[in-house]
Amino acid sequence: MINRTVIRSKVLQVLFSTCQKEDKDLKIAENELLFSLQKSYDLYHYLLLIIPHLTDMEQKRLDLRKHKHLATEADLNPNTRFINNRLSALLSTNEYLQSFASQKGLFWTEDTNFTKKLLNQIIGSEQYAAYLQSPDDYASDKEFWKQSFKKFIYNNEELDELLEDKCIYWNDDVEIIETFVLKTIKKLEETAGDKQELLPMFKDEEDRTFAIKLLRESFLQNENVSQRIDKHIENWDFDRIANMDLYIMQMAICELLSFPHIPINVTLNEYIDLAKIFSTPKSATFINGVLDAIVEELKSENLLFKS
């Protein structure tokens, strides 16, 4: 689930913070990286849990209405499509999700104001009205939550702020983790029942190895790579070059040299994107120009053979 785009982002953040310290301990940095990646995986589960939580909230709300004084016909016989949603039921009984939530203590019960507002938005939407008219089957139930997640949860600024307050490691992860939640909704199959596996933390062991190796190489090759970068930016005004730009280029060069199976253009594009997220508005263009020159230099020195 945690792909290499997320890994690069996390390595950059750990590398930057470690290099600001007097005691630059690589082992501590590696532990920090793995902890940070685990927190991204926690967020994935936490966002999945919002679906059964909203279902439970609506169930309790309908129960209260049935027992209120002077209950109406609508109160006594409400539409139950929302609370009987089959996809939500799958998540509420999923062994992996519920076990993970219990172990980590990840529940939405402390965020009542936000979840009430979110539930009202969903229930009051045209999307929900259309859902009530759709076939009463699993496909419609899944489609309803896929579209509801896209419209009301994905890129929700209030949710982003709430998550940022809960965990500093979630600051830059929310949008991409939300895409993994959507992938999970799409792949959940009714026939798999409560034992259906969720996305793994890493696609394979190779990705976990990539994370550690990228951090180590960026850390250990700092001096040599920095000298190469310095040679290509000597005509630039150093006061106008962001420190983050230097770390981004340092990582990019280490990846170019240490991972022969990753194409050059993939590496360059990934780090230019990182510059757009973590550095200044002009950094992407600057980094692109410097890295292009360094790639040609590495090729001329027979240090880079891939295309």
VONU-276892 format. One record per residue (C-alpha): residue in one letter; x, y, z. Coordinates in steps of 0.5 Angstrom, whole numbers, plus 500, padded with zeros to 3 digits. Each point is the difference from the previous one (the first is absolute). Layout:
- code	X	Y	Z
- A	X	Y	Z
...
//
This chain:
- code	X	Y	Z
- M	500	500	500
- I	506	505	502
- N	502	501	493
- R	507	503	498
- T	497	507	499
- V	498	500	508
- I	507	497	501
- R	504	505	497
- S	496	505	504
- K	501	497	506
- V	508	499	499
- L	500	507	498
- Q	497	503	506
- V	504	495	505
- L	507	502	496
- F	498	507	501
- S	499	500	507
- T	505	495	502
- C	506	505	496
- Q	497	506	504
- K	502	496	507
- E	507	501	503
- D	500	492	501
- K	499	497	493
- D	498	493	502
- L	498	496	494
- K	497	494	504
- I	496	505	504
- A	498	503	493
- E	498	493	497
- N	496	499	506
- E	496	506	499
- L	499	499	493
- L	497	493	502
- F	496	503	505
- S	497	506	495
- L	498	494	495
- Q	497	496	505
- K	496	507	502
- S	498	500	492
- Y	497	493	501
- D	496	502	506
- L	497	506	496
- Y	498	495	495
- H	496	496	505
- Y	497	506	504
- L	497	503	493
- L	497	493	499
- L	497	500	507
- I	496	506	498
- I	495	496	496
- P	497	495	505
- H	501	506	506
- L	495	504	496
- T	495	494	499
- D	500	499	507
- M	499	508	501
- E	494	499	496
- Q	497	494	503
- K	500	503	507
- R	497	506	497
- L	494	496	497
- D	499	497	506
- L	500	506	504
- R	494	503	495
- K	496	493	501
- H	500	502	508
- K	499	507	500
- H	493	503	502
- L	495	501	494
- A	504	496	495
- T	498	501	493
- E	499	494	495
- A	507	502	497
- D	503	499	507
- L	496	493	501
- N	502	497	493
- P	506	504	498
- N	504	498	493
- T	505	495	503
- R	505	500	493
- F	505	504	504
- I	501	496	506
- N	499	493	496
- N	505	502	495
- R	504	494	498
- L	507	503	499
- S	500	503	507
- A	498	493	503
- L	506	497	497
- L	504	505	503
- S	497	500	507
- T	501	493	500
- N	507	499	496
- E	505	497	505
- Y	506	503	498
- L	497	507	500
- Q	497	499	507
- S	506	497	503
- F	504	505	498
- A	495	506	503
- S	500	496	506
- Q	508	499	501
- K	501	508	498
- G	494	503	503
- L	498	503	494
- F	492	502	501
- W	496	506	497
- T	496	501	507
- E	504	506	502
- D	499	504	494
- T	492	500	500
- N	499	507	498
- F	504	499	493
- T	497	493	499
- K	493	503	502
- K	501	505	494
- L	502	495	495
- L	495	496	501
- N	495	505	499
- Q	503	502	494
- I	500	493	497
- I	493	499	502
- G	497	507	498
- S	504	499	493
- E	497	499	493
- Q	505	494	500
- Y	496	497	506
- A	493	501	496
- A	503	496	494
- Y	502	495	504
- L	493	498	503
- Q	498	500	493
- S	505	495	498
- P	500	492	500
- D	500	497	507
- D	507	496	499
- Y	507	500	502
- A	502	504	493
- S	496	506	502
- D	502	500	507
- K	507	500	498
- E	499	505	495
- F	497	504	505
- W	506	500	505
- K	505	501	494
- Q	496	506	498
- S	499	503	507
- F	507	499	502
- K	502	504	494
- K	495	506	501
- F	500	501	507
- I	507	497	503
- Y	505	500	495
- N	503	507	500
- N	496	502	506
- E	504	506	503
- E	496	499	507
- L	502	493	500
- D	507	502	498
- E	501	505	506
- L	497	494	505
- L	505	495	497
- E	506	505	501
- D	498	501	507
- K	500	493	502
- C	506	498	497
- I	506	504	497
- Y	502	494	496
- W	494	501	496
- N	501	507	497
- D	502	498	493
- D	497	494	499
- V	492	501	500
- E	499	501	493
- I	504	494	498
- I	498	495	505
- E	493	502	498
- T	501	497	493
- F	502	494	503
- V	493	500	504
- L	497	501	494
- K	503	494	497
- T	498	495	506
- I	493	502	499
- K	500	498	493
- K	504	494	501
- L	495	497	506
- E	496	494	498
- E	494	498	503
- T	502	493	500
- A	506	500	503
- G	497	502	507
- D	503	502	506
- K	507	497	499
- Q	501	504	493
- E	507	503	501
- L	501	507	499
- L	506	504	497
- P	507	498	503
- M	505	505	503
- F	505	499	494
- K	498	497	493
- D	506	495	502
- E	507	499	504
- E	503	504	494
- D	497	506	501
- R	501	500	508
- T	508	499	498
- F	499	506	495
- A	498	504	506
- I	506	499	504
- K	505	499	495
- L	498	507	497
- L	501	503	507
- R	506	497	501
- E	503	502	493
- S	498	507	501
- F	503	501	507
- L	507	496	499
- Q	501	503	493
- N	498	507	502
- E	507	503	500
- N	502	497	493
- V	493	502	497
- S	500	507	503
- Q	507	502	497
- R	497	498	493
- I	494	504	501
- D	504	506	502
- K	504	500	494
- H	494	500	496
- I	497	506	504
- E	506	504	501
- N	497	506	496
- W	494	500	503
- D	498	505	506
- F	501	495	506
- D	495	504	504
- R	495	499	495
- I	500	493	500
- A	496	496	505
- N	503	495	505
- M	495	495	498
- D	502	501	493
- L	507	497	502
- Y	497	494	503
- I	495	498	495
- M	506	500	494
- Q	504	496	505
- M	495	495	501
- A	499	500	492
- I	507	499	499
- C	501	494	505
- E	493	497	497
- L	503	501	493
- L	507	496	502
- S	497	495	505
- F	494	497	496
- P	502	498	493
- H	493	497	498
- I	496	507	501
- P	500	504	494
- I	503	507	500
- N	494	504	498
- V	496	496	506
- T	505	503	505
- L	501	507	497
- N	492	500	500
- E	499	498	507
- Y	505	505	503
- I	497	506	496
- D	493	498	502
- L	503	500	507
- A	503	507	499
- K	493	502	498
- I	498	498	507
- F	505	501	505
- S	504	506	497
- T	499	507	497
- P	496	501	494
- K	506	501	495
- S	504	494	503
- A	497	495	495
- T	503	503	494
- F	507	502	504
- I	500	492	502
- N	498	498	493
- G	506	504	497
- V	505	498	505
- L	499	493	500
- D	499	499	492
- A	508	503	500
- I	502	495	505
- V	497	494	497
- E	504	502	493
- E	506	501	505
- L	499	493	503
- K	499	497	493
- S	506	503	497
- E	504	497	506
- N	497	493	499
- L	497	500	507
- L	493	500	497
- F	498	495	495
- K	492	499	500
- S	496	504	496
//
